Amino acid sequence: MPDREGRDGLRDVNLPLTRQAIVIAAVTLVVDALTFTHSTGSSAFPAGWRWPMLAAIIVVDASLASAPRLSGVVAVAQAAVRVAGTLSCPETALPPSLNSAGMLISAYRAGAWLDRWPAVVSLLFLVAGTLASPILSEADFAPELLLLAPTASALLPWLVGRYTTARRAYIAELEQRSEREKAEARQALAAAIAEERTGIARDLHDVISHHVSAIGVHAGVARLRAAAAPGAPDLADSLTAVETSSRAAMLDLRRLLDVLHGHSPGEDSQPGLDNLPELLDSLRTVGLRARVTVHGAPSPLPESLDIAVYRVVQEMLTNALRHGADGAAEVELRHAPSSLTVTTSNLLGTRARAWPDSPHRGLQGIRSRAAVFSGSTSYGPAPDGKTWTTTATFPMSPL
C-alpha cells in the first residue's frame, strides 16, 4: 500500500510538469516556425530545403515536451538542426533565424535536469550549434557575435537551469534538515520524559514503598501478638485490616512503578468491578457494612473505564467509612445502554457536617476520574440533612 501511494503521489506531481512541458514546447514551436517563415534570410534557402528545414524545426521543438532525462538528446538535436540549416544555406547569404527559441529552452533544460557531465556535454553541443552561423557562413558577421551568440543563446539559459537545480536542492536540504531537527527534538523529549518517569519511580520506591512495607511488617507482628493475647479480638481484626491494606497499597504501588518504568502491566495489574467483593470484605474488617445493588444488565467495559469505576467506588466507600454515622453504606450500579451510574449513600456523622468547609479531596478525586471519561458527578446531603449521597455517571461507548 505505501508503494502504491508513493507511485500515485509521483504521478500527481509529474502530471502538472508534463502539461507545462507540452505548453512550453507548443509555444516554442510556434515562435520558431513563424520566425523562420518570416525571416529575411529564409528567401535565400533553396526551394527544396525550405520545407524539410521547417519540418526539422517543428520536430526538435516538439521534442521539448519529452521526458527530462532526454534533455541531452534534445539539445544535440537542436544544435544539429542549427548546423544543418547553416550548411544548406548559400555561403554568401545571411542564414535565416532557425530555432533560436528552441536553443534557449533546450539549454535551460540541459542545465536544470541533467547531471554535471551530461549537462556540460550538452552545453558544448549547443555552443557549437550557435557558432555555426558566424563560422561556417561567409556572410558578414560582427566579431562580437563569436562571443555574444553562444553566451546569450546557450550559456546564459544553461546557467539559469543550473541555478534553479541548485536552489531546489538547497530547499530540499533545508526541509530535510528541519525534519531531522524535529525528529531529534521528539526523541530528546521522549528521552527526557522517560528519564523523568524513571526518577519519579525511583523516588516513589525510595520514599514510599519502604515505609508502606514497614507498616505491613509491624502490623503483621502486632496482629500475631494481639491474637495470642486474651480479650483483644477487636485489636487483632483492626491490625489484620491494616496489614491487608498495606499489602494492597504495595501491590498498587508496584503496578504504578511498572508503568513509570515503561513495563507493560499484566492483565490483572489493576482492579476492576470484578474485584468489588474483595473491596467490600476488606472494608467490613474495619467496620463498614457496605451492600452493592446492581440494576440493569452489565456490559463489558473498556479496561481503563473499569479501573476508573472501581477507584470511584473505592473512594466513595472510603468517604463513607470516614464520615458516616452508623458504619453502613449503600452502593448502586445502574447499567444503561448509554451510561453507567454509580451512587453511594450513607448516614452523616458529626464530623461530616463540617464538610462544606473541608477541602473535599476525595470528592475532587472522584470528579477528576469521571472527567477523564467525559462523565459527571454530583454530591451533597439529602433534604433532611441526615444522608449523604454521591453520584458519578460515565457515558458508555461501544467496544
C-alpha positions as CSV (number, residue, x, y, z in Angstrom):
1,M,0.0,0.0,0.0
2,P,2.7,2.6,0.8
3,D,4.4,1.9,-2.6
4,R,1.2,2.4,-4.4
5,E,0.5,5.6,-2.6
6,G,4.1,6.7,-3.4
7,R,3.6,6.0,-7.1
8,D,0.2,7.8,-7.1
9,G,1.8,10.8,-5.4
10,L,4.6,10.8,-8.0
11,R,2.1,10.7,-10.8
12,D,0.3,13.6,-9.2
13,V,3.5,15.6,-9.3
14,N,4.5,14.6,-12.8
15,L,1.2,15.4,-14.4
16,P,1.4,19.3,-14.0
17,L,5.1,19.1,-15.1
18,T,4.1,17.2,-18.3
19,R,1.4,19.7,-19.1
20,Q,3.8,22.6,-18.6
21,A,6.3,20.9,-20.9
22,I,3.7,20.5,-23.6
23,V,2.7,24.1,-23.4
24,I,6.3,25.3,-23.5
25,A,7.1,23.1,-26.5
26,A,4.0,24.3,-28.3
27,V,4.8,28.0,-27.8
28,T,8.4,27.4,-28.7
29,L,7.4,25.6,-31.9
30,V,5.0,28.4,-33.0
31,V,7.7,31.1,-32.3
32,D,10.4,29.3,-34.2
33,A,8.1,28.4,-37.1
34,L,6.8,31.9,-37.5
35,T,10.3,33.4,-37.1
36,F,11.7,31.0,-39.8
37,T,8.9,31.7,-42.3
38,H,9.1,35.5,-41.9
39,S,12.9,35.7,-41.6
40,T,14.6,37.8,-44.3
41,G,17.2,35.0,-44.8
42,S,14.6,32.3,-45.5
43,S,14.2,33.5,-49.1
44,A,17.8,32.6,-49.7
45,F,17.1,28.9,-48.9
46,P,16.9,26.6,-51.8
47,A,13.3,25.7,-52.5
48,G,13.9,22.0,-51.9
49,W,15.3,22.7,-48.4
50,R,12.9,25.2,-47.0
51,W,10.1,22.9,-46.1
52,P,12.3,20.0,-44.8
53,M,14.1,22.5,-42.6
54,L,10.8,23.8,-41.3
55,A,9.7,20.2,-40.5
56,A,13.0,19.6,-38.7
57,I,12.4,22.7,-36.6
58,I,8.9,21.5,-35.7
59,V,10.2,18.1,-34.7
60,V,13.1,19.2,-32.5
61,D,10.8,21.9,-30.8
62,A,8.1,19.3,-30.2
63,S,10.7,17.1,-28.5
64,L,11.0,19.7,-25.8
65,A,7.8,18.0,-24.3
66,S,9.7,14.7,-23.9
67,A,11.0,13.3,-20.6
68,P,13.6,15.4,-18.7
69,R,16.1,12.5,-18.9
70,L,16.2,13.1,-22.7
71,S,17.2,16.7,-22.4
72,G,20.7,15.9,-23.6
73,V,19.4,14.3,-26.8
74,V,17.1,17.2,-27.4
75,A,20.0,19.7,-27.0
76,V,22.1,17.7,-29.5
77,A,19.2,17.6,-32.0
78,Q,18.7,21.4,-31.7
79,A,22.4,22.0,-32.3
80,A,22.3,19.6,-35.3
81,V,19.3,21.5,-36.8
82,R,21.1,24.8,-36.5
83,V,24.3,23.4,-38.2
84,A,22.2,21.7,-40.9
85,G,20.3,24.9,-41.6
86,T,23.6,26.9,-41.9
87,L,25.2,24.4,-44.2
88,S,22.1,24.2,-46.5
89,C,22.0,28.0,-47.0
90,P,24.2,29.5,-49.7
91,E,27.6,30.6,-48.4
92,T,27.2,34.3,-49.3
93,A,23.6,34.6,-48.0
94,L,22.7,35.6,-44.5
95,P,21.4,32.5,-42.7
96,P,17.8,32.8,-41.6
97,S,16.7,32.6,-38.0
98,L,16.1,28.9,-37.4
99,N,15.4,27.5,-33.9
100,S,16.6,30.3,-31.6
101,A,13.7,29.8,-29.1
102,G,14.3,26.0,-29.2
103,M,18.0,26.5,-28.5
104,L,17.2,28.7,-25.4
105,I,14.7,26.2,-23.9
106,S,16.9,23.2,-24.6
107,A,19.9,24.9,-22.9
108,Y,17.8,25.6,-19.9
109,R,16.5,22.0,-19.7
110,A,20.0,20.6,-20.0
111,G,21.3,22.8,-17.2
112,A,18.3,22.1,-14.9
113,W,17.7,18.4,-15.4
114,L,21.0,16.7,-16.3
115,D,23.9,15.7,-14.1
116,R,27.2,17.5,-14.2
117,W,29.0,15.9,-17.2
118,P,25.9,15.2,-19.4
119,A,24.9,18.9,-18.8
120,V,28.4,20.1,-19.8
121,V,28.5,18.0,-23.0
122,S,25.0,19.3,-23.9
123,L,26.2,22.8,-23.4
124,L,29.2,22.2,-25.7
125,F,26.9,21.0,-28.5
126,L,24.7,24.0,-28.1
127,V,27.6,26.4,-28.2
128,A,28.9,24.7,-31.3
129,G,25.5,25.0,-33.0
130,T,25.3,28.6,-32.1
131,L,28.7,29.3,-33.6
132,A,27.8,27.5,-36.8
133,S,26.3,30.6,-38.5
134,P,29.2,33.0,-37.8
135,I,31.9,30.5,-38.6
136,L,30.5,28.4,-41.5
137,S,28.9,31.2,-43.3
138,E,30.8,33.7,-45.5
139,A,28.3,36.4,-44.8
140,D,29.4,39.4,-42.9
141,F,29.1,39.0,-39.2
142,A,30.3,41.3,-36.4
143,P,33.2,39.8,-34.4
144,E,31.2,40.3,-31.2
145,L,28.8,37.5,-32.4
146,L,31.5,34.9,-31.7
147,L,31.2,35.8,-28.0
148,L,27.7,37.1,-27.6
149,A,25.8,34.5,-29.7
150,P,26.8,31.4,-27.6
151,T,26.6,33.4,-24.3
152,A,23.0,34.6,-25.0
153,S,21.7,31.5,-26.7
154,A,23.3,28.7,-24.8
155,L,25.5,29.6,-21.8
156,L,23.1,32.0,-20.0
157,P,20.0,29.8,-20.1
158,W,22.1,26.8,-19.1
159,L,23.5,28.7,-16.1
160,V,19.9,29.7,-15.1
161,G,19.0,26.0,-15.3
162,R,21.9,25.0,-13.1
163,Y,21.0,27.7,-10.6
164,T,17.4,26.5,-10.5
165,T,18.5,23.0,-9.7
166,A,20.9,24.1,-7.0
167,R,18.2,26.2,-5.4
168,R,15.8,23.3,-5.5
169,A,18.4,21.0,-3.9
170,Y,19.1,23.7,-1.3
171,I,15.4,24.0,-0.4
172,A,15.1,20.2,-0.2
173,E,18.2,20.1,2.1
174,L,16.6,22.7,4.4
175,E,13.4,20.7,4.5
176,Q,15.3,17.5,5.3
177,R,17.3,19.3,8.0
178,S,14.1,20.7,9.5
179,E,12.6,17.2,9.6
180,R,15.7,15.8,11.2
181,E,15.7,18.5,13.8
182,K,12.0,17.9,14.6
183,A,12.7,14.1,14.8
184,E,15.7,14.7,17.1
185,A,13.6,17.1,19.3
186,R,10.9,14.5,19.6
187,Q,13.4,11.8,20.5
188,A,15.0,14.2,23.1
189,L,11.6,15.0,24.6
190,A,10.7,11.3,24.7
191,A,14.1,10.5,26.4
192,A,13.6,13.4,28.9
193,I,10.1,12.1,29.7
194,A,11.4,8.6,30.2
195,E,14.2,9.8,32.4
196,E,11.8,11.9,34.5
197,R,9.4,8.9,34.8
198,T,12.3,6.8,35.9
199,G,13.3,9.4,38.5
200,I,9.7,9.5,39.8
201,A,9.6,5.8,40.0
202,R,12.9,5.7,41.9
203,D,11.6,8.4,44.3
204,L,8.4,6.6,44.9
205,H,10.2,3.4,45.6
206,D,12.7,5.0,48.0
207,V,10.4,7.3,49.9
208,I,7.1,5.5,50.0
209,S,7.5,1.7,49.4
210,H,9.9,1.2,52.3
211,H,7.6,2.9,54.7
212,V,4.5,1.0,53.5
213,S,6.4,-2.3,53.7
214,A,7.4,-1.4,57.2
215,I,3.8,-0.7,58.2
216,G,2.8,-4.1,56.8
217,V,5.5,-5.9,58.7
218,H,4.8,-4.2,62.0
219,A,1.0,-4.7,61.6
220,G,1.6,-8.4,61.0
221,V,3.8,-8.8,64.1
222,A,1.3,-6.8,66.2
223,R,-1.6,-8.9,64.9
224,L,0.2,-12.2,65.9
225,R,0.8,-10.8,69.4
226,A,-2.8,-9.5,69.7
227,A,-4.3,-12.8,68.6
228,A,-2.3,-14.6,71.3
229,A,-3.4,-12.1,74.0
230,P,-6.7,-12.8,75.7
231,G,-9.5,-10.3,75.3
232,A,-8.1,-8.4,72.3
233,P,-10.1,-9.8,69.2
234,D,-11.1,-6.3,68.0
235,L,-7.5,-5.2,68.1
236,A,-6.5,-8.3,66.0
237,D,-9.2,-7.5,63.5
238,S,-8.0,-3.9,63.1
239,L,-4.4,-4.9,62.7
240,T,-5.5,-7.5,60.1
241,A,-7.2,-4.7,58.2
242,V,-4.0,-2.6,58.4
243,E,-1.9,-5.4,57.2
244,T,-4.2,-6.2,54.3
245,S,-4.5,-2.5,53.3
246,S,-0.7,-2.1,53.4
247,R,-0.2,-5.1,51.2
248,A,-2.8,-3.8,48.7
249,A,-1.1,-0.4,48.7
250,M,2.2,-2.1,48.0
251,L,0.7,-4.0,45.1
252,D,-0.8,-0.9,43.6
253,L,2.5,0.9,44.1
254,R,4.4,-1.8,42.3
255,R,1.9,-1.6,39.4
256,L,2.4,2.1,39.2
257,L,6.2,1.7,39.3
258,D,6.0,-0.8,36.5
259,V,4.1,1.7,34.4
260,L,6.6,4.5,35.2
261,H,9.5,2.2,34.2
262,G,7.8,1.6,30.9
263,H,7.0,-2.1,31.6
264,S,3.7,-3.5,30.2
265,P,1.3,-4.3,33.1
266,G,-0.3,-7.7,33.3
267,E,-3.9,-8.5,32.7
268,D,-4.7,-8.4,36.4
269,S,-2.4,-5.4,37.1
270,Q,-5.3,-3.1,38.0
271,P,-8.5,-4.0,39.9
272,G,-11.9,-3.6,38.3
273,L,-15.6,-4.1,39.1
274,D,-15.0,-7.8,39.4
275,N,-12.9,-7.0,42.5
276,L,-15.7,-5.2,44.3
277,P,-16.3,-8.3,46.6
278,E,-12.7,-8.2,47.8
279,L,-13.0,-4.4,48.4
280,L,-16.2,-4.9,50.5
281,D,-14.6,-7.7,52.5
282,S,-11.6,-5.5,53.4
283,L,-13.9,-2.6,54.4
284,R,-16.0,-4.9,56.6
285,T,-13.0,-5.8,58.6
286,V,-12.6,-2.2,59.6
287,G,-16.2,-1.7,60.5
288,L,-18.0,-0.6,57.3
289,R,-21.0,-2.6,56.2
290,A,-21.5,-2.0,52.5
291,R,-24.0,-3.5,50.2
292,V,-24.0,-3.4,46.4
293,T,-27.1,-3.4,44.3
294,V,-26.9,-3.8,40.5
295,H,-29.6,-2.5,38.2
296,G,-29.7,-3.4,34.5
297,A,-27.7,-5.9,32.5
298,P,-23.9,-5.3,33.0
299,S,-22.0,-5.0,29.8
300,P,-18.2,-5.4,29.2
301,L,-16.3,-2.2,30.0
302,P,-13.1,-0.9,28.5
303,E,-10.2,-1.7,30.8
304,S,-9.4,1.9,31.6
305,L,-13.1,2.7,32.4
306,D,-13.4,-0.5,34.5
307,I,-10.4,0.6,36.6
308,A,-11.8,4.2,37.0
309,V,-15.2,3.0,38.1
310,Y,-13.6,0.7,40.7
311,R,-11.5,3.6,42.0
312,V,-14.5,5.8,42.3
313,V,-16.4,3.2,44.3
314,Q,-13.4,2.7,46.5
315,E,-13.1,6.5,47.2
316,M,-16.9,6.7,47.8
317,L,-16.8,3.9,50.4
318,T,-13.7,5.4,52.0
319,N,-15.5,8.7,52.5
320,A,-18.5,6.8,53.9
321,L,-16.1,5.0,56.3
322,R,-14.5,8.3,57.5
323,H,-17.6,10.4,57.7
324,G,-20.6,8.0,58.1
325,A,-22.6,7.7,61.2
326,D,-23.6,4.1,61.6
327,G,-20.9,2.3,59.6
328,A,-23.2,1.4,56.8
329,A,-23.3,2.4,53.1
330,E,-25.4,1.5,50.1
331,V,-23.9,1.2,46.6
332,E,-26.0,1.2,43.4
333,L,-24.7,0.4,40.0
334,R,-27.1,1.3,37.2
335,H,-26.2,-0.2,33.8
336,A,-27.9,1.6,30.9
337,P,-27.2,1.2,27.1
338,S,-25.6,4.7,27.1
339,S,-24.2,5.2,30.6
340,L,-23.1,3.6,33.8
341,T,-24.1,5.4,37.1
342,V,-22.6,4.7,40.5
343,T,-24.3,6.0,43.6
344,T,-23.4,5.7,47.3
345,S,-25.5,6.8,50.3
346,N,-24.7,6.8,54.0
347,L,-25.9,8.5,57.1
348,L,-24.0,11.6,58.0
349,G,-21.9,11.6,61.1
350,T,-20.9,14.5,63.4
351,R,-17.7,15.2,61.5
352,A,-19.4,15.1,58.1
353,R,-21.4,18.2,58.9
354,A,-18.3,20.2,58.6
355,W,-17.7,19.1,55.0
356,P,-18.7,22.5,53.4
357,D,-15.5,24.0,54.9
358,S,-13.2,21.0,54.2
359,P,-11.0,20.6,51.1
360,H,-13.2,17.7,49.7
361,R,-10.0,15.9,48.4
362,G,-11.8,12.6,48.0
363,L,-14.7,14.2,46.1
364,Q,-12.1,16.1,43.9
365,G,-10.5,12.7,43.0
366,I,-13.9,11.3,42.1
367,R,-14.7,14.3,39.9
368,S,-11.3,14.1,38.2
369,R,-11.7,10.4,37.4
370,A,-15.1,11.0,35.9
371,A,-14.0,14.0,33.9
372,V,-11.4,11.9,32.1
373,F,-14.2,9.9,30.5
374,S,-16.4,13.0,30.0
375,G,-18.5,11.9,33.0
376,S,-20.3,14.0,35.6
377,T,-20.6,13.9,39.4
378,S,-23.0,15.2,42.0
379,Y,-22.9,15.0,45.8
380,G,-24.5,16.6,48.8
381,P,-26.7,15.9,51.8
382,A,-30.4,14.9,51.4
383,P,-33.1,17.5,52.2
384,D,-33.4,16.0,55.8
385,G,-29.7,16.7,56.3
386,K,-29.1,13.1,57.6
387,T,-28.0,11.2,54.5
388,W,-25.1,12.0,52.1
389,T,-25.3,10.8,48.5
390,T,-22.5,10.8,46.0
391,T,-23.2,10.0,42.3
392,A,-20.9,9.6,39.3
393,T,-22.2,9.0,35.7
394,F,-19.9,7.6,33.0
395,P,-21.0,7.7,29.3
396,M,-20.8,4.3,27.6
397,S,-19.4,3.8,24.1
398,P,-19.3,0.6,22.1
399,L,-16.2,-1.5,22.5
